[in-house]
């Protein structure tokens, strides 16, 4: 190609400038490029990077690899390796390039060679920078890496992706020493990225690279590909990855080994647990019998109290009955005596009347008496009405028509007065308490309303009182409140860890209320707080310029790890993060079983907090899920909602309390009215005679009848004699009743004395029992047992003694039997313990010493003997065995079986991925003319291989995976699955070489290329392996597949003429040195056809003339001494230089 034609390429307005292309690449302190910035400028064009051997051209190629490829994958210094060989991958390393290692000199004293290096660790910084430009869209992308070694030769990296043009001179100069690099990068707003993974994701997005196609993998492989000797091997090695099967298999094996050890521990622990459970059962039998002895002793002690209370109840009722009968008998004695006196007077009068027999005088006397009875009846009837009106206020529906009813009402009134008085006092006390509670509720409601108003006007969850204190301080210091944040405003629980919010809020609460004060405000803050009454409590931290580093031992499951900082934490961020990592390194556990007791500090999800040392605490005064008390975080909507819900709850309580107060006020008013009425009754009528209008009415009726008879003119003398007879009879009856009443009084008094003595005896028994409240409670708990034992029902005083004797006899019999059973059980338990200790002696001497006790040789049984056995049993049952069973189940069902399923799924998915990749690649291959003369294209065909090794592997894999998704949750099912997996892995371990071959899914396929005519898509011929074809055919095939594979991975399509956003760079290192001209020319044409930008690393040898036709920029690397240099030439400058070299 003429120089003029090459020059015109630089300005051709075609697809040669499409996509993101490398326009400048610069290095500082990389390999032998030392001390200053070295750059070459492809300007988006295909370039030749050349120079003599050892000058440093491959060093620059490795720098590009370093910029784009993860260190775990990149192929350093592959120019001298054969096609596909990896043996020299680790010949050089990043550290070598950073230190500038360029040769080796032998140290005679040490007896081996030492590397010669241009730089020392910790004293310089290395920068790699690539600037890409998309001419169509005018988009800039700069990728940069800053690398340095600490004085201890620890490699540090920082990655930068920028959508603007950066230069080392302008943006990465003067980065300081190794300790200052990161901070200076941040100060320059370069947004440094700390991991290659995040960096790779970022530049894939910026350069429109599809991560799914792994374009950087083919970029990495293209650097070292020289030719294609075998199609299947080429596709397997350079176009497909191994799918990760070896790593999955190692994980599977590792998990199974842990599973096997766990399985052995479980079997051993189950055997021991069976023996210890037997000992525990025997021990519990001893305790149960001991409990029975205590129980029946307690029942025996409770019986006197039980029957004393029963007897007291009957005697108190009997006392009330005797008192009422005494009152009635006394009243009857007085009443009948009065009647006898009245009858005596009547007899005397009748005798006188008979003697005088003057009917007229008698009628006059009757009229006089009737007049007196009229007013007496009116007075007593009115008094009776008032009396019953007051009675109705106390007892509705009561009647009082006789002296006995009057006396009963009086007795009941006295009892009710005492009862109503106590109830009224209780209501008064309750009303006072409810009034106070209502006042507290209303106060709390006002406080919550204030909190809600405050929270709605600001961010954060800190309570209003603390915010007011902070506000006054900020105003006094002349700063904003945001400059004095609460810790709680800067920290919150991560959304993914929300279920831990309750316990974290309790743990961090006090620290969250601390105010953070910048160091510059120290003196003002201290002075203000010192002289000011804050009217509250305040804790604040003054932040110095530096802060301690975060806790390096912080557990990922700690409280601190479940917290996140506000994005505007600013100058407080590092201090808060460090403090959280040390103050709240508590490990989070679901319960207290797994690891809680071993952790120095820990919390459970239910709020149990374990501090360093001996302290544990749990505060359940408030619901752990109550978000109204939260102080962490800046979004307070949940707290506002919780406070409003709390407000509703309080309002409901207040309304219920108001209704209760109203009810109790009405009840108290009713009781007070009844008490007033009872107090009024004696004032209205102190005795029955004061309201007994009925006896006067009867006398009135008798007089009226007598008057009628007199007036009718009957035989007056006969009538008087008949009346005399009736009067004498009435007198005799009255005297008899009066005498009977006196006799009853004597008997009742004797009964009353005996009953009082019985009451005093019962009260003495009860008083003795009540001196010890704890013992009294125990005695009362035995009451139900005594009720069950009682065969004779206690219905009256007379049945008390027979029932008491029967119950005590029954209890004493049961107590004797309990003693006997306890002694027998104790002997059996101790015998089994000694037997177990003797057995364990030869198995585990340490365990034997832990269990052995000299008391085993002493007669009798002590519960303390069981303690070491129980500790061992609990340790196995609650810790060791559950832990191992959970571990076994997890390792089997969650880890191992999941890994096995994933392993199989990985293999199957990888097989499908390979097929899809080939199908997608064929779409691109179809667009490429394979033979321009024949007008053909090629298609890759993956043929599935199923040899004896593959069949063997498939058979054992299917056996291990059979019904794997439906394992029953039982020990037997898990045991069976364990044995299946064990068999599968044992078979794989027999021949490791065979195993690695069968798990590499790439080996499941062999690949061939079928050639088709474009006319009718007719089949022409197939290419497979390396035999039977000419060198030209093989090279053309290799060129087609290689170039198409690169274009496919980059997402470039020949069918899309307007495709301008894709990445276009390919670096090839001495690819054409060992190939013929036809292969080289065909491949370069394909690269040009796909509009790829090549950086061709090629020595100035006989092949350079082929490359020269396609290169638009030349970069010559020289190294006259230790240092390398780059010379950038355009086409004319390069031709001139070559001409001068030829002439010389």
Secondary structure, 3 states (H helix, E strand, C coil): CCHHHHHHHCCCCCHHHCCEEEEEEEEEEECCEEEEEEEECCCCCCEEEEECCCCCHHHHHHHHHHHHCCCCCCCCCCCCCCCCCCCCCCCCCHHHHHHCEEEEEEECCCCEEEEEECCCCCCCCEEEEEEEEECCCCEEEEEEEEEEECCCCCEEEEEEEECCCCCHHHHCCCCCCCCCHHHHHHHCCCCCECCHHHHHHHHHHHCCCCHHHCHHHHHHHHCCCCCCCCHHHHHHHHHCCCCCHHHHHHHHHHHHHHHHHHHHHHHHHHHHHHHHHHHHHHHHHHHHHHHHHHHHHHHHHHHHHHHHHHHHHHHHHHHHHHHHHHHHHHHHHHHHHHHHHHHHHHHHHHHHHHHHCCHHHHHHHHHHHHHHHHHHHHHHHHHHHHHHHHHHHHCCCCCCCCHHHHHHHHHHHHHHHHHHHHHHHHHHHHHHHHHHHHHHHHHHHHHHHHHHHHHHCCCCCCCHHHHHHHHHHHHHHCCCHHHHCEHHHHEEECHHHHHHHHHHHHHHHHHHCCEEEEHHHHHHHHHHHHHCCCCCCCCEEEECCCCCCCCCCCCCCECHHHEEECCCCHHHHHHHHHHHHHHCCCEEECCCCCCCCCCCCEEECCCCEECCCCCEECCCCCCCCCHHHCCCCCCCHHHHHHHHHHHHHHHHHHHHHHHHHHHHHHHHHHHHHHHHHHHHHHHHCCCHHHCCHHHHHHHHHHHHHHHHHHHHCCCHHHHHHHHHHHHHHHHHHHHHHHHHHHHHHHHHHHHHHHHHHHHHHHHHHHHHHHCCHHHHHHHHHCHHHHHHHCCCCCCCHHHHHHHHHHHHHHHHHHHHHHHHHHHHHHHHHHHHHHHHHHHHHCCCHHHHHHHCCHHHHCCCCCHHHHHHHHHHHHHHHHHHHHHHHHHHHHHHHHHHHHHHHHHHHHHHHHHHHHHHHHHHHHHHHHCCCCECCCCEEEEEEEEECCCHHHHHHHHHHHHHHCCHHHCCCCHHHHHHHHHHHHHHHHHHHHCHHHHHHHHCHHHHEEEEEEEEECCCCCEEEEEECCCCCCHHHHHHHHHHHHHHHHHHHHCCCCCCCCCCCCECEEEEECCCCCCCHHHHHHHHHHHHHCCCEEEEECCCCCCHHHHHCCCCEEEEEECCCCCCEEEEECHHHHHHHHHHHHHC
